[in-house]
Every structure is written in structure tokens, then in C-alpha cells.
Amino acid sequence: MRTFLLACLIFCLVAMPAWTAPASGTSSSVALAEDAMATVWNPAGLGWNPGPGLHLALSGPANGLLGFSLGAGGMAVSLEGGRQEITFASAIPLATGWRGGLSYRLGNFQGKTGGDYDVGLLWRTYNWLSLAAVARNLGGTLPGEDKNYQMGLAWRPIGERLTLSIDGRWTDKLGIRQIVPELGLELEPANGIFLRLAGTSESINQFNPALTIGLAVSSPRWDVGGWLKATQLQNQLPPVPAGYLRFREARGAASLLGGREIMEIELAGNLGSGAPAFGFLAGGDQKPAIAPTLYALEQAVRDPRVIGLALKIGDVSASLADIQEVRNAIKEVRGAGKVVIAYLSTGSFSEIYLASAANRILLNQLGVIDFTSFADETLFYRGLLDKVGLKAEFVSTGPYKTAMESFTRHKHSPEGRQQLDDLVDDQFRQVIAGIAEGRERTVAEIREQVNRGYLSAPEALQVGLVDELAPEDALTENLMRLTKTEAVFDGFKRLDRIRSWSPPRIAIVHAMGAINEGFSGDDLLMGRTLGERTLIEALSAAREDQRIKAVVLRLDTPGGSAVAAEAVRREVERLRETKPVIVSMGGVAASGGYWIACGTDRLLASPGSVTGSIGVVVGKFSAGELLDKLAIRSEMVGRGKYANMHSLTRPFSADELALLQSSADFTYGRFLELVSDARHLPPSQTKELAGGHIYSGERALSLGLIDREGGLLTALAEAKMAAGIRNEEVEVVYLPGQQPWRLASDPLVLLDTTAALRKTLGGLARWGRTDTWLLDPRFFLY
């Protein structure tokens, strides 16, 4: 059937040269309307690609500027110079695959001014079919234009590289019997190169065809094209040249005109690339910080034009797990036969570990390799609290649940010291082994250099930690010499687009921060908080979206409220009933984070991820002695034996401590049941692994607490496989959306004066921590 339709459409294109296309560079088919220029043809198209875009069009030297359109977030404004017309348009989703749009136009024609509105519909449920309808000038009051209608169909019979369209337009005055046929063809023989043919006739009964032929070059962020428009061919009128320039949010594979190229990426801070341009207009997504970096490196693997990768590595302040994900992606680029060179101005463990994945490492002549910072230092405040009159009273459910030891003890308990030793030992061994493997040295040789502390640039070169001492500009010069090309581009500015009209989706739900009840937010004192209501809304949206075929739950949380964690876990189970849910653990997914993970299909973590901490801690700080010193008195009126149990003015009684322990034990028992069921472990074995013990991802795998080592890209591949998606194009969506101005919903949390101290102390450890926290009494699972 498709072959027959294809033959018919090609016959029509040959037999009746097609319709007059605009100078916009896109087809006038209402079924193909997208980006900012959708205001001209079908406002519903604004809802399909809601990212920001700017479109400029020029038609013939005599006509001058034809118009421009600016759009973002499903809204746009357009100005046509020839008609002296301005259009305001907006689009909204109506149902799965459906978009609706409304535009209002103001125009001036032959001295007459007026306004009217258009309504459009667009339907795309399949990758190969798009249907649309538009009604224009519905009030009949826009000067120079009658009420008119247009319906269109676009078809991709062999994939995204060939698009055929057929439209029909008629006016209210002449009726549907005088329909104007419009046919179009768009062919992409190579990435970013478009050939277009379009044509129309005056009506289906009156043959006086017009033909337009166009060529365009496209990159992910811009298009430029030219047209020759021959009107009324029977009258032999001269063709009219036209052209357009379009900027848009990054979509689409880059043009092959670039040839052999070098990708350049800067790795610093949290290893992310920063917020996208116009993100505040387009409704930005909350993404894992390293996601853009991972996608850029994945593109370097797949893109045959990329033959070299230049890495500028600055001061990295990410978790070991995130560093390992990026390092593995760099190794994939190198494994694909690309030349990878890294540059360091100076470097510590993080930077040299990343750079060791490259073929060559350049170090600034005055740089230093700093091997002095691999340590985890815990501050203990028990002595300070005793002096000021504060008392930390917490009960826990295991010897390794040591989150509050900083406030209840003067030094580590034996169990706390043991698990911290194990964690640091695992992470140190992973880093040393990685550097040794990358630099083709033995582990003993690298340990020997680490014990030297500082290595000057000449010393680092002498022992083989780096390959050359050079300034930063030597990085690209080295690659240009090795690859014999001078074309260099920023890897963060060339991202693939989704060409399919309705590809299957994989959702990444990013859960970052301390888990609390309410909504997520960027608290002024606590930093990022993870609200259970925000996360449940995101998971529910993923469950209800039929195009989302699987979900990756990216966990980067040390825990928090047991009630909130259970509510999220239950929603994850509901989601799992309809589609696969894969967990990707970031720097830390412990305690409440691991509780949530118990409701998913598979658990993945990097070797350096921190996980486990299966246990409960609960309690309060009492300040009775301090209040006495300050001559502050309190009175309370309450009812019931335990009415003022959580008062800060006095310590717990023996009965209250017993009650608190009973409550913690109950929650802990539920935690153990969840882990036993999820990991298919006997209760006795689960209890041995629990007790609040934290583990590296490497050790958690050997103990059966996770299923596989891997990062975000591996989790995405697992999700595709679990959803039965093989070679199809996939759209990755991020949930929840950003809510940058929302603060913590609980004013007590917002006013927690210990939060700034918590943030400072938590950042002391190089590779991340789970044990330095000051807790609200309602937080159970740290």
C-alpha cells in the first residue's frame, strides 16, 4: 500500500509541477508546520517543537524583507513585511499525539487595518504520518483575505530522509469545489543537506502551475537555504529568488560539509555544560548535571566525522561516581578509534583520573600534580555541644547507622570507623587502578608517586604521569597535527535532534537532594531538597504518557523522611506495573534513596557510588541547659503522656526513648522486608547487610544489593532493551521540570539555622559523604 501511494505522489509531482512555496525555507504544508514559522501555516505546530527559535526570510531584491518569526515555549510572534501583518500565536497539547493552536493576526492591506484569528490542529501518533487542519480568518475581518481552510497530509514512506506532502486549500467564497492542490517533496541525501520541490496550481479545475525548487544546509542550531520560485509557468514569468536563515534550539545531525573534525569539551565543576540558551523561555528541564557531557561524548563515538577529542580539564568537584561515568564515556571514544588528548593546567586525583582515559596528557609547564587530598575527615561536635548546653539524643537501628555520631560522640565508633575505612579503601583502589591502567603503569608505581604528595610538571613528565609539558593552545595544535584537520567545534553546541514525528520516549526522572515531604526546591539554607510530591507528580506523568516506554530513575540522595520515601516507592511500583523502571545511582543513593530503589526493576551504580545504609536514625537536639544559661523560660500546655516529647527545652525521658526506639525498629523492620523482597535475599542475610552499613557500588554488586555496574548511558540502554526498543530513534525526556523559585514547603526546614553548617561540612570530603548531617527530628532514614 505504501509503495502504491509513493508511486501516485511521485506521478503527481511529475505530471503537475507543484505549488508556490514561501521564502521561509519550510514547506507550506500545514502537516509540516514546526518551530517559529508555524505561526504562518499552522499555530498547532508550535506545540511540537517548543524550543526557542528565530526565523528570517527574504524574498527577491524588489520585495525586500518578507518577515521574521520568534518563538519559544509554544508561543511565537511573527511579522510579514510584504503584507504588513503581525501574528501572535500559541499552542497547547490536547491529547497524546494531538496539538491545538490559536493565532491572532493584525494586518494592513491597501490602507485598511483589521484583525482576525486562526485555529489549527496537528496529529502525529506515528513516525511516518502527520495530519493537520487549519481554519483562517474565521471572523472574515482581516483586510485582503477571505475566510479559508487548509488540510494537509505528510508521509515518510522510507524514514525521515524523504517526506512527501499533499494539501488542499479552499476559500469560503469559492467553496471546496475550487480547492487549490499543493504538493511537496523534501529529500535529505546527506545529514543536513536538503533538496526541496514544491508546487501548486490555481485550482483543481484550472491548470496554471507554479514550481519552486530549493536547496538548504542545516546544522543542529541553524538552517540557511535558497529558492527559485517560478510562478504561472504558462505565462513564462521570470523566476523569483528567495532565501531564509533560521536559528533554533539544538536539533538535528550536523551537515556533512564539515568533513573531518575535532570535538572540544571542557570538563570542570560538576562536569556539566551549564544551562541551555533561552532555557528560561522554553521551560528548562531538570537534568543530571553530567547528562550533556555524556551525550556529547556519545555523539563523538557515533559521528564518523569526529576523529579527535580535545579535553580541557579544569577544577573538578563532582562525586567519584560521576567522574567514573564521564571517564568511561571518554574510554568509549578512544575505543572507537578517535584520538583523545587531555590538557591539565594542574591536577589532583579527580583531574588526573579523568585525564588517564585519554591517549595523551598535556600538563602546563608550571602545573602540579597534587596527590594530597584523598581523605575523609569527620568533625565531632560533642565537646562543643556540651560546652554550650546542647544535647544530641538519637536512637538508631544498627551499629553502622552512624549519621549522628558527629554529635553524640567524641570520635568514631569502631563500626563507623570500619565502614568508612572500607569505603575510602574501595574508592582509592578504583582510582589508583584506573590511573595505572590508563598510563600503562603498575599499581605499585602509581602508589609510589601518590606517596610523594606533590609532583612538579617536570617530575610528572619524568615518571610518565603526563606525556608533554605545554601551554593550553598546544592541545588543539597536537590534535590538528595528528588528525591532519583544522576543524574544531564545541561538543556541547552540536547535539542530535529527534527527526521522527512520534518516536518512543525514555523518561529520566532525576531525584536529587534530601528527601522531604512536600515539593522540591532550592532552599536558601539547605540547598537542593527532594520533595515527595514533586517526584510523585513526575512519576505519575511518566506512567500516564503512553509514548514513554520506560523510565530511568536517577537517584542522587542520601535519604530523608521515611514517610516521603515510602510514598515515592509506592508510586514507583505503580509505574512499574505499566513500564520498566531502571535505577541509575549517582554519587550517593543510600538509606531513603535505597528504600525508593526497592520498587524498581534493576539497580545500576558506578563502582564509586555510595549506597546501602539500610537503617533508621531518629531523635532531636535538646537545649534545656543552654536556655537556662540564657535565662530563657518556657511553659507548655498539652494533653497526653507524650505531649511535649519533642520539645527542645528538655531531654527525652526513659519511656520516651523506648517509644522512639520502638518506632525506629518498626520502620527498620519494614525496610528489611522491602530489601529482602526486592533483592530476593533471605531475611537473615538482609539483616547482616543492613544495620546502616554503607557500601561502594563495587562492593554492593558483590553483595547482591545492585544488579550491575554502569552509569546513566548504560541505564538508558537497559531501559530501551527492557521496553523492547531496538534500532528505533528514541526521545529522552526529563522529569520533573525545573521550579527554580520554589523554596522548601516547610518553614521549619527553611529556617533551619544548622543548614549552612551542614552544607559546609558535607563538602569537606573529596568523594562525597553520608555521615555529616544535622537532622530535623522527622527525618528518619539518613
C-alpha positions in Angstrom: 0.0 0.0 0.0 2.8 2.4 0.9 4.6 1.7 -2.4 1.4 2.4 -4.4 0.9 5.7 -2.6 4.5 6.7 -3.1 4.2 6.0 -6.9 1.0 8.0 -7.1 2.5 11.0 -5.4 5.7 11.0 -7.5 3.5 10.8 -10.6 1.5 13.8 -9.4 4.7 15.7 -8.8 6.0 15.0 -12.3 2.7 15.5 -14.1 1.6 18.7 -12.4 4.5 20.9 -11.2 3.7 21.9 -7.8 2.7 24.8 -5.7 4.3 28.1 -4.8 6.4 27.7 -1.6 7.2 30.6 0.7 10.7 32.1 1.3 10.6 30.6 4.7 12.6 27.5 3.8 10.0 25.2 5.1 7.0 23.7 3.3 3.7 25.5 3.4 2.1 22.2 4.3 0.1 22.5 7.5 1.1 19.0 8.4 4.8 20.0 8.5 4.5 23.2 10.5 7.1 23.4 13.3 9.3 25.9 15.1 8.7 29.7 14.9 7.4 29.6 11.3 4.4 27.6 12.4 2.7 30.9 13.0 2.4 31.3 9.2 1.0 27.9 8.4 -0.4 26.2 11.4 -0.1 27.5 15.0 -0.6 24.0 16.4 2.9 23.2 15.1 4.4 25.4 17.8 3.5 22.7 20.3 5.5 20.1 18.6 9.0 21.6 19.0 8.5 24.2 21.7 12.2 25.2 21.9 13.3 28.7 21.1 13.8 29.8 17.5 14.3 32.8 15.3 13.4 32.8 11.6 14.3 35.5 9.0 13.1 35.3 5.4 14.0 37.4 2.3 12.1 37.2 -1.0 13.5 38.8 -4.1 15.6 42.1 -4.3 12.5 44.1 -5.1 10.4 42.8 -2.3 13.0 43.2 0.5 12.4 41.6 3.9 9.5 39.3 3.8 9.3 38.6 7.5 10.6 37.1 10.7 9.3 34.9 13.5 10.4 34.5 17.1 9.1 31.6 19.2 9.7 29.7 22.4 7.7 27.6 24.9 4.8 27.0 22.5 4.3 30.8 21.8 5.5 32.9 18.9 5.3 36.3 17.3 5.6 36.8 13.5 5.9 39.8 11.3 5.4 39.8 7.5 6.8 42.9 5.8 5.0 42.3 2.5 1.5 42.2 4.0 2.3 44.5 6.9 0.9 41.8 9.2 1.8 40.8 12.7 0.8 37.5 14.3 0.7 36.3 17.8 0.3 32.5 18.3 0.2 29.8 20.9 -0.2 26.0 21.1 -1.2 23.5 23.7 -1.3 19.7 23.9 -4.8 18.3 23.6 -4.1 14.6 24.0 -1.4 12.1 23.1 -0.2 12.9 19.6 -2.6 15.9 19.3 -1.7 19.7 19.4 -4.1 22.6 19.1 -3.1 26.2 18.2 -4.6 29.6 18.1 -3.2 32.7 16.4 -4.4 36.3 16.2 -3.3 38.4 13.2 -3.3 42.2 12.7 -2.8 43.4 9.2 -2.9 46.5 6.9 -4.0 46.0 3.3 -4.4 48.9 0.9 -4.9 51.3 3.8 -7.4 49.1 5.6 -6.5 47.8 9.1 -8.1 44.9 10.9 -7.5 41.7 12.9 -8.7 38.1 12.9 -7.8 34.7 14.3 -6.8 31.3 13.0 -7.3 27.9 14.6 -5.1 24.8 13.9 -4.9 21.1 14.7 -1.9 18.7 14.3 -1.9 15.0 14.8 1.2 12.8 15.0 0.9 9.4 16.6 3.1 7.5 14.1 6.7 8.3 12.9 5.6 8.1 9.2 2.3 10.1 9.2 1.3 13.7 10.1 -2.2 15.1 9.6 -3.4 18.7 10.1 -6.2 21.1 9.5 -6.3 24.9 9.8 -9.1 27.4 9.6 -8.0 31.0 8.9 -9.6 34.4 9.2 -12.6 32.9 10.9 -14.2 36.3 11.6 -13.7 37.3 8.0 -12.4 40.8 9.1 -8.7 40.7 8.1 -8.3 43.0 5.1 -7.2 41.4 1.8 -8.1 37.8 2.9 -11.2 35.7 2.8 -12.1 33.1 5.3 -10.2 30.0 4.1 -9.4 26.4 5.1 -6.5 24.0 4.6 -6.0 20.3 5.3 -2.7 18.5 4.9 -1.1 15.1 5.0 2.6 14.4 5.2 4.1 10.9 4.7 7.5 9.4 5.3 7.4 6.1 3.4 11.0 5.1 3.9 12.1 7.1 7.0 13.0 10.6 8.0 15.1 11.4 4.9 12.1 11.5 2.5 9.0 13.5 3.2 6.0 13.8 0.8 3.1 16.1 1.5 -0.2 16.8 -0.1 -2.5 19.7 0.9 -5.8 21.2 -0.2 -6.8 24.8 0.3 -10.1 26.5 -0.4 -11.9 29.7 0.5 -15.3 30.2 1.9 -16.3 32.3 -1.0 -15.3 29.8 -3.8 -16.1 26.7 -1.9 -14.4 23.3 -1.8 -15.0 22.7 -5.5 -12.3 25.3 -6.2 -9.8 23.6 -4.0 -6.2 24.5 -4.6 -3.9 21.4 -4.6 -0.5 21.7 -3.1 2.2 19.0 -3.3 5.7 18.9 -1.8 8.8 16.7 -1.6 11.8 17.0 0.7 14.8 14.8 0.4 17.8 14.7 2.7 20.5 12.7 0.8 23.1 13.5 3.5 23.0 14.8 7.0 22.0 18.5 6.9 21.6 18.7 3.1 18.0 19.2 2.0 16.6 19.3 -1.5 13.0 20.5 -1.8 10.5 20.6 -4.6 7.1 22.2 -4.2 4.3 23.1 -6.5 0.6 24.2 -6.8 -1.9 25.2 -9.4 -4.6 27.9 -9.3 -7.3 25.3 -8.6 -8.0 21.7 -9.3 -10.1 22.7 -12.3 -7.8 25.4 -13.7 -4.3 24.2 -14.6 -1.7 27.1 -14.4 1.1 25.6 -12.3 3.8 27.2 -10.2 7.0 25.5 -9.2 9.6 26.1 -6.5 13.0 24.3 -6.2 15.2 24.8 -3.1 18.4 23.8 -1.5 19.2 24.1 2.2 22.1 23.4 4.6 21.2 22.6 8.2 23.1 22.2 11.4 21.6 21.5 14.8 21.2 25.2 15.6 20.7 26.9 12.2 19.4 26.5 8.7 20.2 28.5 5.6 18.6 28.0 2.3 17.8 29.5 -1.1 14.9 29.1 -3.5 13.9 29.8 -7.1 10.2 30.3 -7.4 8.7 30.2 -10.9 5.1 31.5 -10.9 2.5 31.0 -13.6 4.8 28.9 -15.9 2.4 29.1 -18.8 2.9 32.9 -18.8 6.7 32.4 -18.8 7.3 34.9 -16.0 10.9 35.1 -14.7 11.7 33.1 -11.5 11.9 35.0 -8.2 14.9 34.2 -5.9 14.3 33.9 -2.2 16.2 32.8 0.9 16.0 32.3 4.6 18.1 32.0 7.8 16.8 30.2 10.8 18.2 29.7 14.3 16.7 27.3 16.7 17.3 25.1 19.8 19.8 22.4 19.1 18.2 19.7 17.0 19.4 17.6 14.1 22.6 16.0 12.9 25.2 18.3 11.6 25.9 18.8 8.0 28.4 16.6 6.3 30.1 19.6 4.8 32.2 19.8 8.0 34.3 16.8 6.9 36.9 15.5 9.4 36.5 17.4 12.7 37.9 17.7 16.3 35.4 17.9 19.1 36.4 20.1 22.1 34.9 19.7 25.6 35.7 21.4 28.8 35.3 19.4 32.0 35.2 21.3 35.2 33.0 21.8 38.3 30.2 19.2 38.3 31.1 18.1 34.8 28.0 19.6 33.3 27.9 22.1 30.4 25.6 24.7 32.1 22.0 25.7 31.2 21.0 25.9 27.6 20.5 29.2 25.9 16.9 30.5 26.2 16.2 27.8 28.7 14.1 30.1 30.8 11.8 30.8 27.8 11.5 27.2 26.7 10.7 25.7 30.2 14.0 24.1 31.1 14.4 20.5 32.2 16.0 19.3 35.5 18.7 17.1 34.1 21.5 15.2 35.8 24.5 17.7 35.7 26.6 15.3 33.7 24.0 14.4 31.1 25.0 16.9 28.4 28.7 15.8 28.7 27.7 12.1 28.4 25.6 12.8 25.3 28.3 14.9 23.7 30.8 12.1 24.3 28.3 9.5 23.0 28.0 11.6 19.8 31.8 11.6 19.4 31.6 7.8 19.4 28.9 7.6 16.8 29.8 10.6 14.5 32.2 9.4 11.7 33.3 12.9 11.1 34.7 13.3 14.6 38.3 11.9 14.5 39.7 13.6 17.6 38.6 14.7 21.0 40.2 17.6 22.9 39.6 17.6 26.7 40.3 20.7 28.7 40.1 19.5 32.3 39.8 22.2 35.0 39.0 22.0 38.7 36.5 19.1 39.0 34.2 19.0 42.0 32.0 16.0 41.3 31.3 12.7 43.0 33.6 9.8 42.2 30.6 8.0 40.6 30.0 11.0 38.2 33.7 11.1 37.3 33.7 7.4 36.6 30.7 7.8 34.2 32.4 10.5 32.2 35.8 8.7 32.3 34.1 5.5 30.9 32.5 7.6 28.1 35.9 9.0 27.2 37.3 5.5 27.0 34.4 4.6 24.6 35.5 7.5 22.4 39.1 6.2 22.4 37.8 2.7 21.8 36.0 3.9 18.7 39.4 4.8 17.1 39.3 8.5 17.9 42.4 10.3 19.1 41.8 11.7 22.6 44.2 14.3 24.2 43.6 15.9 27.6 45.1 19.1 28.9 45.6 19.9 32.6 46.8 23.3 34.0 47.2 21.5 37.3 45.5 18.4 38.7 44.6 16.4 41.8 43.2 12.9 42.0 40.0 13.8 40.2 41.7 15.5 37.2 44.5 13.0 36.6 42.0 10.1 37.0 39.8 11.7 34.2 42.7 12.5 32.0 44.2 9.0 32.3 41.4 7.8 29.9 43.0 9.8 27.1 45.7 8.7 24.6 47.9 11.6 25.7 48.0 14.1 28.6 49.4 17.6 28.3 50.4 19.5 31.5 51.1 23.1 31.9 54.8 23.8 32.3 54.1 25.3 35.8 51.5 22.8 36.7 51.5 20.5 39.7 50.0 17.0 40.3 48.6 17.1 43.8 48.2 13.7 45.5 47.4 15.2 48.9 43.6 15.3 49.0 42.3 11.7 49.1 40.8 11.7 52.6 37.6 11.7 54.5 37.7 13.9 57.6 34.8 13.9 60.1 34.3 16.7 62.6 32.9 15.8 66.0 30.8 18.4 67.9 30.0 16.6 71.1 32.5 18.7 73.1 31.2 21.9 71.7 27.6 20.9 72.4 28.5 20.0 76.0 30.1 23.5 76.4 27.1 25.4 75.1 24.4 23.3 76.7 23.0 21.3 73.8 22.4 17.6 73.8 22.0 15.3 70.8 19.6 12.5 71.5 19.2 10.0 68.7 18.4 6.3 68.5 19.3 4.1 65.6 18.7 0.6 64.4 22.2 -0.8 63.9 25.8 -0.3 64.8 26.6 1.1 61.4 23.9 3.8 61.3 26.4 6.4 62.4 25.0 9.6 60.8 24.6 11.3 64.2 27.9 10.2 65.7 29.3 13.6 64.9 27.0 15.0 67.6 26.7 12.1 70.1 30.4 11.0 70.3 33.9 12.5 70.6 35.3 10.1 67.9 34.2 7.3 65.5 32.7 4.2 66.9 34.6 1.0 65.9 31.8 0.2 63.4 31.7 3.7 62.0 35.5 3.7 61.5 35.4 0.3 59.9 32.8 1.1 57.2 34.5 4.4 56.5 37.9 2.7 56.1 36.2 0.1 53.7 34.6 2.8 51.6 37.7 5.0 51.2 39.8 1.9 50.5 37.4 0.8 47.8 37.3 4.2 46.1 41.1 4.8 46.5 41.8 1.4 44.9 39.5 2.1 42.0 41.2 5.5 41.3 44.7 4.1 41.5 43.9 1.1 39.3 42.3 3.4 36.7 45.3 5.8 36.6 47.7 2.8 36.4 45.7 1.2 33.5 45.4 4.5 31.6 49.1 5.4 32.0 50.3 1.8 31.4 51.9 1.6 34.8 51.6 -0.8 37.6 49.5 -0.1 40.7 52.6 -0.1 42.8 54.3 2.6 40.6 51.2 4.8 40.9 51.0 4.3 44.7 54.7 5.3 44.9 54.0 8.6 43.1 51.0 9.2 45.3 53.1 8.9 48.4 55.4 11.7 47.1 52.5 14.2 47.6 53.3 16.9 45.1 54.8 16.3 41.7 56.1 19.3 39.7 55.5 19.3 36.0 59.0 18.0 35.1 58.6 15.3 37.8 55.2 14.2 36.4 56.7 14.0 32.9 59.7 12.0 34.1 57.6 9.3 35.8 55.1 9.1 32.9 52.0 10.6 34.5 51.9 13.0 31.6 53.2 13.0 28.1 54.2 16.6 27.4 54.6 19.9 29.1 52.9 22.6 27.1 50.6 25.6 27.2 46.8 25.2 26.7 46.9 26.2 23.0 49.1 23.2 22.3 46.1 20.9 22.9 44.3 21.6 19.6 47.7 22.0 17.8 48.6 18.5 18.8 45.3 17.1 17.6 45.4 19.1 14.4 48.9 17.6 13.7 47.8 14.1 14.5 44.5 14.2 12.7 45.5 16.5 9.8 42.5 18.7 10.2 41.9 22.2 11.5 38.1 22.0 12.0 37.3 22.3 15.7 33.9 22.6 17.3 32.4 22.8 20.8 30.9 19.4 21.6 28.2 21.0 23.8 26.9 23.0 20.8 26.2 20.2 18.4 23.6 17.8 19.7 21.4 15.4 17.8 17.7 16.2 17.2 14.7 13.9 17.1 13.7 13.7 13.4 10.9 11.3 13.9 7.4 12.7 14.4 6.4 10.4 17.2 9.4 8.4 18.5 9.2 6.3 21.6 10.3 8.1 24.7 12.5 7.1 27.6 12.0 9.4 30.7 14.8 10.2 33.0 13.4 11.2 36.4 16.1 12.9 38.3 15.8 12.7 42.1 18.4 14.8 43.8 18.7 16.1 47.4 17.5 15.3 50.9 14.1 13.6 50.8 11.3 15.5 52.5 7.5 15.8 52.4 6.1 18.4 50.1 7.6 19.9 47.0 11.2 20.1 45.8 13.0 23.3 45.9 16.3 25.2 46.1 16.2 26.1 49.8 18.1 29.2 50.8 19.8 27.3 53.6 19.6 23.6 52.8 20.4 23.7 49.1 18.5 21.3 46.9 15.6 19.4 48.6 13.8 16.5 47.0 10.1 16.8 47.7 8.0 13.6 47.6 5.0 15.4 45.9 7.2 16.7 43.1 8.7 13.3 42.5 5.3 11.5 42.6 3.9 14.0 40.1 6.8 13.3 37.8 6.4 9.5 38.1 2.6 9.8 37.6 3.2 11.9 34.4 5.6 9.2 33.1 3.0 6.5 33.9 0.2 8.3 32.1 2.2 9.3 29.0 1.7 6.5 26.5 4.7 7.5 24.4 7.0 6.9 27.4 8.0 3.3 27.2 10.5 3.0 30.1 11.8 5.2 32.9 15.3 5.7 34.3 15.2 6.9 37.9 18.4 8.7 38.6 19.0 8.8 42.3 21.4 11.2 43.9 20.2 11.4 47.5 21.5 10.4 51.0 18.0 9.8 52.3 15.5 11.7 54.4 11.9 11.2 55.6 10.7 7.6 55.7 7.1 8.6 55.1 8.2 10.5 52.0 10.4 7.7 50.7 7.6 5.1 51.1 5.2 7.4 49.2 7.6 7.6 46.3 8.4 3.9 46.4 4.7 3.1 46.1 4.4 5.4 43.1 7.4 3.7 41.5 5.6 0.3 42.0 2.5 1.7 40.3 4.7 2.9 37.4 6.4 -0.4 37.2 3.1 -2.1 36.6 2.9 -0.4 33.2 6.5 0.0 32.1 10.1 -0.9 33.1 11.8 1.3 35.7 15.6 1.2 35.9 17.6 2.9 38.7 20.8 4.7 37.9 22.7 5.6 41.1 24.7 8.8 41.1 27.2 9.8 43.8 25.1 8.6 46.6 21.8 6.6 46.7 21.7 5.4 50.3 19.2 5.0 53.1 16.0 6.6 51.9 17.4 6.6 48.4 17.9 2.8 48.6 14.4 2.5 50.1 13.0 4.1 46.9 15.1 1.9 44.7 13.5 -1.2 46.2 10.4 -0.6 44.0 12.3 -0.8 40.6 13.2 -3.5 38.1 17.0 -3.1 38.0 19.6 -1.2 40.0 22.8 0.1 38.4 25.6 2.0 40.1 29.1 3.2 39.3 31.9 1.4 41.3 32.4 4.6 43.4 28.7 5.2 44.1 27.7 5.2 47.8 24.7 3.0 48.6 23.2 0.8 51.3 22.9 2.4 54.7 19.8 0.2 55.3 18.7 1.5 58.7 16.9 4.2 60.7 18.0 7.1 62.9 15.7 9.5 64.7 15.9 11.9 67.5 16.3 15.6 68.5 18.6 18.2 69.9 17.5 19.4 73.4 18.6 22.8 74.5 17.4 23.0 78.1 20.8 23.7 79.6 21.5 26.4 77.0 18.2 28.1 77.6 18.9 28.1 81.4 22.2 29.8 80.7 20.4 32.5 78.7 17.7 32.9 81.3 15.0 31.8 78.8 12.0 30.0 80.3 9.1 28.2 78.7 5.7 26.9 79.6 3.7 24.3 77.7 0.0 23.4 77.8 -0.7 19.9 76.4 -2.6 16.7 76.7 -1.5 13.1 76.8 1.5 11.4 78.3 3.9 12.3 75.5 2.5 15.7 74.6 5.8 17.5 74.8 8.1 14.6 73.9 9.8 16.5 71.1 10.2 19.7 73.0 13.7 21.3 72.6 13.6 22.5 76.2 14.2 19.2 77.8 15.8 15.8 77.1 13.9 12.5 76.4 12.7 10.5 79.4 13.4 6.8 79.6 9.9 6.0 78.5 10.2 8.4 75.6 13.5 6.9 74.4 11.9 3.4 74.5 9.0 4.7 72.5 11.3 6.3 70.0 13.3 3.1 69.6 10.2 1.1 69.1 9.1 3.5 66.3 12.5 3.3 64.7 12.5 -0.6 64.9 9.1 -0.7 63.3 10.3 1.4 60.3 13.5 -0.6 60.2 11.6 -3.9 60.0 9.6 -2.6 57.1 12.9 -1.6 55.4 14.3 -5.1 55.8 11.2 -6.6 54.3 11.4 -4.4 51.3 15.1 -5.2 50.7 14.6 -8.9 51.1 11.7 -8.9 48.6 13.4 -6.6 46.1 16.8 -8.3 46.1 15.5 -11.9 46.6 17.6 -12.4 49.8 16.7 -14.4 52.9 15.8 -12.1 55.8 18.9 -13.3 57.8 21.3 -12.3 55.0 19.5 -8.9 54.6 19.9 -8.2 58.3 23.6 -9.0 58.1 24.0 -6.5 55.2 21.9 -3.8 56.9 22.4 -2.1 60.3 23.1 1.2 58.5 26.2 -0.1 56.7 27.3 1.9 53.6 29.0 0.3 50.6 30.7 1.3 47.5 28.9 0.4 44.3 31.6 -2.2 43.6 31.1 -3.9 46.9 27.3 -3.6 46.7 27.4 -5.6 43.5 29.4 -8.4 45.1 26.8 -8.5 48.0 23.8 -8.6 45.7 22.5 -5.1 46.6 22.7 -3.9 43.0 22.4 -5.7 39.6 25.1 -4.2 37.5 27.8 -1.6 37.4 27.0 1.2 35.0 26.1 4.9 34.6 23.3 6.9 33.1 24.0 5.8 29.5 24.1 2.2 30.5 20.8 2.6 32.3 19.3 4.2 29.2 20.4 1.2 27.1 18.9 -1.2 29.7 15.7 0.8 29.6 15.5 0.6 25.8 16.1 -3.2 26.0 13.5 -3.7 28.7 11.0 -1.8 26.7 11.7 -3.8 23.5 13.1 -0.8 21.6 15.9 -2.0 19.3 17.0 0.3 16.4 14.4 3.0 16.6 15.2 6.6 17.3 14.4 7.4 20.9 13.4 10.7 22.5 14.8 11.3 26.0 12.6 13.5 28.2 13.4 14.8 31.7 11.1 14.9 34.6 10.3 16.8 36.7 10.6 20.3 35.1 12.6 22.9 36.9 10.9 25.0 39.6 13.8 27.4 40.4 11.9 29.8 42.6 10.1 27.3 44.9 11.5 27.1 48.4 11.0 24.3 50.9 7.4 24.0 51.8 8.1 23.5 55.5 9.0 26.8 57.1 10.8 24.9 59.9 13.1 23.4 57.3 13.6 26.8 55.6 14.6 28.3 58.9 17.0 25.5 60.0 20.0 27.5 61.1 22.2 24.5 61.0 21.8 24.0 57.3 24.7 26.3 56.2 27.0 24.4 58.6 25.7 21.1 57.2 26.4 22.2 53.6 29.9 23.3 54.5 30.8 20.1 56.4 29.3 17.9 53.8 31.6 19.4 51.2 34.8 18.6 53.2 35.2 15.1 51.8 36.6 14.8 48.4 34.4 12.0 47.1 31.1 12.7 48.9 29.7 11.8 52.3 26.7 10.3 54.0 27.6 10.8 57.7 27.8 14.5 58.3 24.2 15.7 58.7 22.2 17.8 61.1 18.7 16.5 61.1 15.1 17.7 61.6 13.5 15.2 64.1 11.2 14.0 61.3 14.0 12.7 59.1 14.3 9.0 59.7 16.4 7.4 57.0 19.8 9.1 56.9 
